[in-house]
Amino acid sequence: MGVFEITGGKRLKGEIVPQGAKNEALQIISAVLLTPEKVTISNIPDIVDVNKLIDLLRELKVKVEKTGHEEFTFQADDVDVDYLSSEAFRKKGGGLRGSVMIVGPMLSRFGKGYISKPGGDKIGRRRLDTHFIGFQNLGAKFVYDSKNEFYKVEAGNLKGCYMLLDEASVTGTANVVMAAVMAKGTTTIYNAACEPYLQQLCKMLNSMGAKISGIGSNLLTIEGVEYLTGCKHRLLPDMIEVGSFIGLAAMTQSEITIKNVGYPNLGIIPKTFERLGIQMELKGDDLYIPAQESYEIETFIDGSILTVSDAIWPGFTPDLLSIVLVVATQAKGSVLIHQKMFESRLFFVDKLIDMGAQIILCDPHRATVIGLGRKQKLRAISMASPDIRAGVSLLIAALSAEGKSTIYNINQIDRGYQNIDTRLNNIGAEIVRK
């Protein structure tokens, strides 16, 4: 599984460039299945989940060529649809949650989309109803083989319709949008997700000839077209990495410049960290985080404890609540972290408590952090990474702790963060991969 040994207590200094956005990549790469023409995608992160999806496309006989640094071309002009029924596909698709993103484009173009029950983070129930109810609304037939945990959707002709998504799921919205772009008639999707990565997908599809309006809102209107062309597309910087590096700088009292952050697409992420007392300065499109001896959490106007909770965009992304929580452990003041979307995502706090953090886990969704104000440093321990985001949060904690920490199961971190040890070592960290 791999291990990190981290010698903490070191101040970092320098510049770091965020990778291309993981969550955008999984959608955009799946969308190449919608056209037989060549699609060029740049700024693709070299991470496990993305590489697994690219390998899956290769197995489907999509022609994949690496044409430059973090740039690939894809051409799906001879897709092996029969591969969907193979045992090899069941095993490969089941090892990657992002594999569900191929179902919409396969259904749209070939009339069928299959997938095993996807893997991914162990962060509680992550249902797929939004995806498949959306496909059914468009006229697809859904079958679930519970014995083999295999999902199938098939349709002779998809037809546009009005639908209200039961939740504003980013991947669910993306999948339904990709299914609807070549359906007959007009599709109206209400309660659609509107994250920047979903906006990027819609803009890419429009550049291929789709007719999608309402981009950036929760009401999308899609006029079906008969054919989509190839295109060129560049992924945004990963907002979760940007937030992770902000938290890292604060916890380790480091002076870090995060380059080319795509600031207009960060939403309230910078402001949320500023409410924890973290200083930052925008220089062009670079975010400069000065070294701070201390930082103090705001309270609400009436003096009550600050609450940071996740919400659908433009609210605060749930993927950064783990980072906020660990950063708060060394702040002055207290904060209530309310994780609304995933019931198991806060369970990693027992590792932080073992490191000396003062945290009360109120229930599976809420944790109260009493900041230590650096009066007592976290201590080094051995621990395992339960999921991508918690893994990086524990890495940040270990980098700020006194002594040598060990993190097991680092494949979880590698799923979402590109060469994170090498990049952090380049600015002064001491992380050894074993």
Buried (B, 14 or more C-beta within 10 A) or exposed (E): EBBBBBBBBBBBBEEBBBBBBBBBBBBBBBBBBBBBBBBBBBBBBEBBBBBBBBEBBEBBEBBBEEEEEBBBBBBBEEBEBEBBEEEEBBEBBBBBBBBBBBBBBBBBBBBBBBBBBBBBBEBBEBEBEBBBBBBBBBBBEBEBEEEEEBBBBBBEEBBBBEBEBEEBBBBBBBBBBBBBBBBBEBBBBBBBBBBBBBBBBBBBBBBBBBEBEBBBEBEBBBBBBEEBBBBEBBBBBBBBBBBBBBBBBBBBBBBBBBBBBBBEBBBBBBEBBBBBBBBBEEEEEBBBBBBBEBBEBEBEEEEEBBEBBBBBBEEBBBBBBBBBBBBBBBBBBBBBBBBBBBBBBBBBBEBBEEBBBBBEBEEBBBBBBBBBBBEEBBBBBBBBBBBBBBBBBBBBBBBBBBBBBBBBBBEBBBBBBBBBBEBBBEBBBBBEBE
